């Protein structure tokens, strides 16, 4: 019988400190990542990243690789929030 894989605790949760201290929105890059995605959760189920918008601030998106209603066979966006904390609440 295979032993359960140990998961490093840093991969299960995510914190704002894994992103640059200041992320400036560039409306010319709207829709593009403002910083690389960070994976977290068991088996890297979730990803979070800031996205440039056409407005004055970035927006935080969360993707779920195992969304139960997904028909795309790919990670789907499950949240779009104005702050990092709101985006990852209850997922950490």
C-alpha positions as CSV (number, residue, x, y, z in Angstrom):
1,X,0.0,0.0,0.0
2,X,1.4,3.4,-1.0
3,X,2.2,5.9,1.8
4,X,0.3,9.1,1.7
5,X,2.3,11.9,0.1
6,X,3.4,14.6,2.6
7,X,2.5,18.1,1.4
8,X,4.7,21.0,2.5
9,X,2.5,23.4,4.6
10,X,3.5,26.4,2.5
11,X,1.7,24.8,-0.5
12,X,-1.6,24.4,1.3
13,X,-2.1,28.1,2.1
14,X,-1.1,31.3,0.3
15,X,-0.3,34.7,1.7
16,X,0.0,38.2,0.2
17,X,3.7,38.1,0.9
18,X,4.3,35.8,-2.1
19,X,3.5,38.7,-4.4
20,X,5.5,41.9,-4.9
21,X,4.8,44.5,-2.2
22,X,3.3,47.0,-4.6
23,X,1.5,46.0,-7.8
24,X,0.6,48.9,-10.0
25,X,-2.2,48.7,-12.4
26,X,-1.5,49.4,-16.1
27,X,-4.7,50.0,-18.0
28,X,-2.9,49.4,-21.3
29,X,-2.3,45.8,-20.1
30,X,-6.0,45.2,-19.1
31,X,-6.8,41.5,-18.9
32,X,-3.2,40.4,-18.4
33,X,-1.5,39.1,-15.3
34,X,0.0,41.8,-13.1
35,X,2.2,39.1,-11.4
36,X,2.7,35.4,-11.9
37,X,0.0,33.0,-10.6
38,X,0.7,31.4,-7.3
39,X,-0.6,27.8,-6.8
40,X,-1.9,26.7,-3.4
41,X,-4.1,24.1,-1.8
42,X,-3.8,20.4,-1.7
43,X,-2.4,19.1,-5.0
44,X,-2.1,22.8,-6.2
45,X,-5.8,22.9,-6.7
46,X,-6.1,26.7,-6.7
47,X,-4.2,29.6,-8.3
48,X,-4.4,33.2,-7.4
49,X,-3.1,36.2,-9.3
50,X,-3.6,40.0,-9.8
51,X,-5.0,41.1,-13.1
52,X,-4.6,44.5,-14.8
53,X,-7.9,46.3,-15.4
54,X,-9.1,49.2,-17.5
55,X,-9.9,51.0,-14.2
56,X,-7.5,52.4,-11.5
57,X,-6.8,49.2,-9.5
58,X,-5.9,45.6,-10.1
59,X,-8.4,42.8,-9.5
60,X,-7.5,39.4,-7.9
61,X,-8.7,36.3,-9.7
62,X,-8.8,32.7,-8.2
63,X,-8.8,29.7,-10.5
64,X,-9.9,26.2,-9.4
65,X,-8.5,23.2,-11.2
66,X,-11.1,20.8,-9.8
67,X,-14.3,22.8,-10.1
68,X,-17.1,20.4,-9.8
69,X,-19.3,21.9,-12.6
70,X,-16.5,22.4,-15.0
71,X,-17.0,21.1,-18.5
72,X,-13.8,22.7,-19.9
73,X,-11.3,20.2,-18.5
74,X,-9.3,23.2,-17.4
75,X,-9.0,25.5,-14.4
76,X,-12.0,27.8,-14.1
77,X,-12.2,31.3,-12.5
78,X,-14.2,31.0,-9.3
79,X,-13.6,34.4,-7.8
80,X,-12.9,38.0,-8.8
81,X,-12.3,40.3,-5.9
82,X,-10.8,43.8,-5.3
83,X,-8.5,42.5,-2.5
84,X,-6.2,39.5,-2.1
85,X,-7.8,38.7,1.3
86,X,-11.3,38.6,-0.2
87,X,-10.2,36.5,-3.1
88,X,-8.7,33.7,-1.0
89,X,-11.0,33.7,2.0
90,X,-12.1,30.2,3.1
91,X,-9.7,28.6,0.6
92,X,-6.6,28.8,2.9
